[in-house]
Amino acid sequence: MKKHILSEDKLFTYIAMAILVVLSVFMVAPLVLVVSASMTDESSLLTHGYQFIPSKVSFAAYQYLWQQEMRVQHSIIIQQSWTM
């Protein structure tokens, strides 16, 4: 047996889905901006500011993190010990 959805129910469903899509974009956009900024060249970041699509891509920040691997691991251990 097939249920018929009333037009008010459809309207509510569309409005609820639109609100959820907007909220999802607002939640994901800052994360995307942070990842994009982390892959932007430092000089480009200073001149152009934060952009969703970087004008010049650089992985220098990630290279620095790999070079400082022991410091990062030590800081994670300290952070975990303080929160527990």
C-alpha positions in Angstrom: 0.0 0.0 0.0 1.4 3.3 -1.1 1.2 6.4 1.2 0.4 9.7 -0.3 2.6 12.6 1.0 0.6 15.8 1.5 1.9 19.0 -0.1 2.5 20.5 3.3 4.8 17.5 4.2 6.7 17.9 0.9 7.1 21.6 1.6 8.4 20.9 5.1 10.8 18.3 3.7 12.2 20.7 1.1 12.6 23.5 3.6 14.3 21.1 6.2 16.6 19.8 3.5 17.5 23.3 2.4 18.3 24.3 6.0 20.5 21.2 6.5 22.4 21.9 3.2 23.1 25.5 4.3 24.2 24.4 7.7 26.4 21.7 6.2 28.1 24.3 4.0 28.7 26.6 7.0 30.2 23.7 8.9 32.5 22.4 6.1 33.6 25.7 4.6 36.0 26.7 7.5 37.6 23.3 7.4 38.2 23.6 3.6 39.6 27.1 4.1 42.0 25.9 6.7 43.2 23.0 4.5 43.5 25.4 1.6 45.4 28.0 3.6 47.8 25.3 4.8 48.7 24.5 1.2 49.2 28.1 0.2 52.6 29.7 -0.2 53.5 32.0 2.7 54.2 35.1 0.5 51.0 34.6 -1.4 49.1 34.2 1.9 50.5 37.5 3.1 49.7 39.4 -0.1 46.3 37.9 -1.1 45.0 36.6 2.3 43.0 33.4 2.8 41.4 32.0 -0.3 39.5 28.8 -1.0 41.6 28.2 -4.1 45.2 29.1 -3.5 47.0 31.3 -6.1 50.3 29.5 -5.4 50.4 26.0 -3.9 53.2 25.1 -1.5 53.6 22.2 0.9 56.2 23.9 3.0 54.1 23.8 6.1 53.8 20.0 5.8 57.5 19.7 5.1 58.2 21.7 8.3 55.9 19.4 10.3 57.7 16.3 9.0 61.1 17.8 9.9 59.8 18.5 13.4 58.3 15.0 13.8 59.7 14.4 17.3 58.4 17.8 18.6 55.0 17.1 17.2 54.9 13.6 18.8 56.1 15.1 22.1 53.4 17.8 22.0 50.7 15.3 21.3 51.8 13.1 24.2 51.8 16.2 26.5 48.4 17.3 25.3 46.9 13.8 25.8 48.4 13.5 29.3 46.9 16.9 30.3 43.5 16.1 29.0 43.3 12.7 30.6 
